[in-house]
Amino acid sequence: MRLTHEIRALAAIVLIAFLVGCSGGSPKSKPAELEAVTPLVSARQSWNARIGPVNFPLEIAILGNSVALASGDGAVAMLDAQTGRDIWRVALNTPIAAGVGSDGKVVAVVTRANEVVALQDGRELWRQKLSAQAFTAPFVAGARVFVLAADRSVNAFDGLTGRKLWAQQRPNEPLVLRQSGVMLAVGDTLVVGLAGRLAGLNPANGSIRWEAPIASPRGINDVERLVDLVGRVSRDGNNVCARAFQASIGCVDAARGSLLWSKPANGVQGIHGDDRLLFGTEADGTVLAWRRSDGERVWSVERLRYRSLTAPLVAGRSVVVGDFAGFIHLLSREDGSLLNRLPTDGSAIAAAPALAGTTLIAVTQNGGIYGFQPE
């Protein structure tokens, strides 16, 4: 029986890795040809740096005018977002599975050996073993490091010592995604994605304050019933909106723990937005805008279909997405029209673009780090 469970677990990991890798379109789906662009928003590359190849679900940590990131081979770096120069860099000499999380002082990642590692000013503070692999970047806040693992457990550690403070274990699911989940703070509540639900936890002891379902499992097999919430999310005050993998998007009042609305949506990457609109990319590369108030569609564009798009970023007048060929596309927030296109090194954009001050940050699978100055 134990061997059967082990085989099933291995098959689950392989299957879900395959699903995520193919989610931008089937092998028979031809990526949309890129149309000529007349820049309507100015943007220039201001610097370029490098880190090792990125082969894990990287989250770029923005800390004022600094940016923290990591490579799959174990390099962790803090860069000046204005110049791209290293503030510090360290080699952990072990592959990384998830990261990066930071509060501006402590930087945390998770290794493939199931260890959460905390660093400060380029030196290792501590490392602690996890009971399961994690694919979501640690969340660092309130002098604590919180880790969401693939077995739906949430663990809290003292940020300076690594002492384990508490663990919250939820019912495990047969399959999980090898991509970033959801974890953020709203007031004094730790908000975590657990399967298709957003849950509000007490950060002091891990007790559940509320749960709100964005999607419910459906179908007749484990794959069809997979409804994990995926990052990134869009927060406006107490209003938190997230995507359930290939099922729906929805918004929750995180003060009351109540679902505001949920709408079907067939995407695999997270969403972003402002106080009026939400933006996301569907599995086929269609880019959509929804009203934040009720989830009704505002516009959709298909010019980037099957280009394996990242989660979007709202930056100024633009909705920013990266693609499999290393391009950063700037679309209008108002109607999705093309405003500009920025090249990198030709390898896929490995993480959702991020904004540090006035600098747009992009990271590629080959380890290129690019700083752009958009309008």
Secondary structure as the mmCIF struct_conf table of DSSP 4:
data_model
#
loop_
_struct_conf.conf_type_id
_struct_conf.id
_struct_conf.beg_label_comp_id
_struct_conf.beg_label_asym_id
_struct_conf.beg_label_seq_id
_struct_conf.end_label_comp_id
_struct_conf.end_label_asym_id
_struct_conf.end_label_seq_id
HELX_RH_AL_P HELX_RH_AL_P1 ARG A 2 GLY A 21
TURN_TY1_P TURN_TY1_P1 CYS A 22 GLY A 24
TURN_TY1_P TURN_TY1_P2 PRO A 27 LYS A 28
BEND BEND1 SER A 29 SER A 29
HELX_LH_PP_P HELX_LH_PP_P1 LYS A 30 ALA A 36
BEND BEND2 LEU A 40 VAL A 41
STRN STRN1 ALA A 43 ARG A 50
BEND BEND3 GLY A 52 GLY A 52
BEND BEND4 PHE A 56 PHE A 56
STRN STRN2 LEU A 58 LEU A 58
HELX_LH_PP_P HELX_LH_PP_P2 ILE A 60 ILE A 60
STRN STRN3 ALA A 61 LEU A 63
TURN_TY1_P TURN_TY1_P3 GLY A 64 ASN A 65
STRN STRN4 SER A 66 ALA A 70
TURN_TY1_P TURN_TY1_P4 GLY A 72 ASP A 73
BEND BEND5 GLY A 74 GLY A 74
STRN STRN5 ALA A 75 ASP A 80
TURN_TY1_P TURN_TY1_P5 ALA A 81 THR A 83
STRN STRN6 ASP A 86 ALA A 91
BEND BEND6 ASN A 93 THR A 94
STRN STRN7 ILE A 96 SER A 102
BEND BEND7 ASP A 103 LYS A 105
STRN STRN8 VAL A 106 THR A 111
TURN_TY1_P TURN_TY1_P6 ARG A 112 ALA A 113
BEND BEND8 ASN A 114 ASN A 114
STRN STRN9 GLU A 115 GLN A 120
TURN_TY1_P TURN_TY1_P7 ASP A 121 GLY A 122
STRN STRN10 ARG A 123 LYS A 129
BEND BEND9 SER A 131 ALA A 132
BEND BEND10 THR A 136 THR A 136
HELX_LH_PP_P HELX_LH_PP_P3 ALA A 137 PRO A 138
STRN STRN11 PHE A 139 ALA A 141
TURN_TY1_P TURN_TY1_P8 GLY A 142 ALA A 143
STRN STRN12 ARG A 144 LEU A 148
TURN_TY1_P TURN_TY1_P9 ALA A 150 ASP A 151
BEND BEND11 ARG A 152 ARG A 152
STRN STRN13 SER A 153 ASP A 158
TURN_TY1_P TURN_TY1_P10 GLY A 159 THR A 161
STRN STRN14 LYS A 164 GLN A 169
BEND BEND12 PRO A 174 PRO A 174
BEND BEND13 ARG A 178 GLN A 179
STRN STRN15 MET A 183 VAL A 186
TURN_TY1_P TURN_TY1_P11 GLY A 187 ASP A 188
STRN STRN16 THR A 189 LEU A 194
TURN_TY1_P TURN_TY1_P12 ALA A 195 GLY A 196
STRN STRN17 ARG A 197 LEU A 201
TURN_TY1_P TURN_TY1_P13 PRO A 203 ASN A 205
STRN STRN18 ILE A 208 PRO A 213
BEND BEND14 ILE A 214 ILE A 214
BEND BEND15 GLY A 219 ASN A 221
TURN_TY1_P TURN_TY1_P14 ASP A 222 ARG A 225
STRN STRN19 LEU A 229 ASP A 236
TURN_TY1_P TURN_TY1_P15 GLY A 237 ASN A 238
STRN STRN20 ASN A 239 ALA A 244
TURN_TY1_P TURN_TY1_P16 PHE A 245 ALA A 247
STRN STRN21 SER A 248 ASP A 253
TURN_TY1_P TURN_TY1_P17 ALA A 254 GLY A 257
STRN STRN22 SER A 258 PRO A 264
BEND BEND16 VAL A 268 GLN A 269
STRN STRN23 HIS A 272 GLY A 273
BEND BEND17 ASP A 275 ARG A 276
STRN STRN24 LEU A 277 THR A 281
TURN_TY1_P TURN_TY1_P18 ALA A 283 ASP A 284
BEND BEND18 GLY A 285 GLY A 285
STRN STRN25 VAL A 287 ARG A 291
TURN_TY1_P TURN_TY1_P19 ARG A 292 ASP A 294
STRN STRN26 ARG A 297 VAL A 301
TURN_TY1_P TURN_TY1_P20 ARG A 303 TYR A 306
BEND BEND19 ARG A 307 ARG A 307
STRN STRN27 LEU A 313 ALA A 315
TURN_TY1_P TURN_TY1_P21 GLY A 316 ARG A 317
STRN STRN28 SER A 318 GLY A 322
TURN_TY1_P TURN_TY1_P22 PHE A 324 ALA A 325
BEND BEND20 GLY A 326 GLY A 326
STRN STRN29 ILE A 328 SER A 332
TURN_TY1_P TURN_TY1_P23 ARG A 333 ASP A 335
STRN STRN30 LEU A 338 LEU A 342
BEND BEND21 ASP A 345 SER A 347
HELX_LH_PP_P HELX_LH_PP_P4 ALA A 348 ALA A 348
STRN STRN31 ILE A 349 ILE A 349
BEND BEND22 ALA A 351 ALA A 351
STRN STRN32 ALA A 354 ALA A 356
TURN_TY1_P TURN_TY1_P24 GLY A 357 THR A 358
STRN STRN33 THR A 359 VAL A 363
STRN STRN34 THR A 364 THR A 364
TURN_TY1_P TURN_TY1_P25 GLN A 365 ASN A 366
BEND BEND23 GLY A 367 GLY A 367
STRN STRN35 GLY A 368 PRO A 374
#
